[in-house]
Amino acid sequence: MQSKLSGWSKAYLIIVFIILYAPILFLVMYSFSKGNTMSNFHGFTFAHYQTLFHDPRLIQIVLDTLIVALLSSLFATIIGTAGALGVYETRHRAVRQTVLSLNNILMVSPDVIIGASFLIFFTMLGLRLGFISVLLSHIAFSIPIVVLLVLPKLNEMNASMIDAAADLGANPWQTLTRVILPAIMPGIFSGFFMAVTYSLDDFAVTFFVTGNGFSTLSVEIYSRARQGVDLEINALSALWFLVSLLLIAGYYFLEQYNQGRKTKNRQQVEAVIK
């Protein structure tokens, strides 16, 4: 009975992966087509990739998207890590749960509501919509992600290490930089990578807060899709998919490295104890 369930589970998993990845593979395949539509494959060519790299406006939009993603993720990681430390140090359970609930609002709220809220807020402040408004919005909705990924690492941390550092004469800054941050670094990196992913993927919030003269890749693809998607977008999407795979691979190897280092440290400690 268990083998039958295992077989059905594998079949279900294969079907799910086919449904998820077939459209992507279809899109990538037609990026190499000589035609201008996805109705028929007209032969293999790199022409659409050549057109892509000779489109200065699209290249600038890609660079703007990467800059927003990296900057917003960096600031969100710093602020989110500080917020996670603040939540960790909060001893009152009611206050702690309230802060966590407020932190989670942006995670569960619809993107359309968040985007409209930012639009109203920036309009009230008189802030011109463009790079700054997009950057601030991405920082705001990335912070809760970082907090949720860093906080479990803080909870896993052995609190006796902090007490030991204090007993050895370490000041608060030394304790933070030499004890706490190294212990939670995997969570910080995870938060940064997830923030980058969310920023690159976001459309709804960015659509509300972007202005004339500035655009991100998701908004640009939507604008072109309304006019009819050309295969240059397929080529760009294929390259973007490759970048995503590289990011995922980098994150995987980083996690493997951290796990290996943690196992090695545990073995060294056990050897010392024995």
NORWO-V121560 format. One record per run of one state. SS is the DSSP state (hx for helix, st for strand, lp for the rest). FROM is the first residue (numbers start at 1). LEN is the number of residues. If there is no record, write none. Layout:
{{SS	FROM	LEN} {SS	FROM	LEN}}
//
This chain:
{{lp	1	1} {hx	2	29} {lp	31	2} {st	33	1} {lp	34	10} {st	44	1} {lp	45	2} {hx	47	7} {lp	54	2} {hx	56	34} {lp	90	3} {hx	93	16} {lp	109	2} {hx	111	15} {lp	126	5} {hx	131	26} {lp	157	2} {hx	159	9} {lp	168	4} {hx	172	30} {lp	202	2} {hx	204	6} {lp	210	7} {hx	217	11} {lp	228	3} {hx	231	43} {lp	274	1}}
//
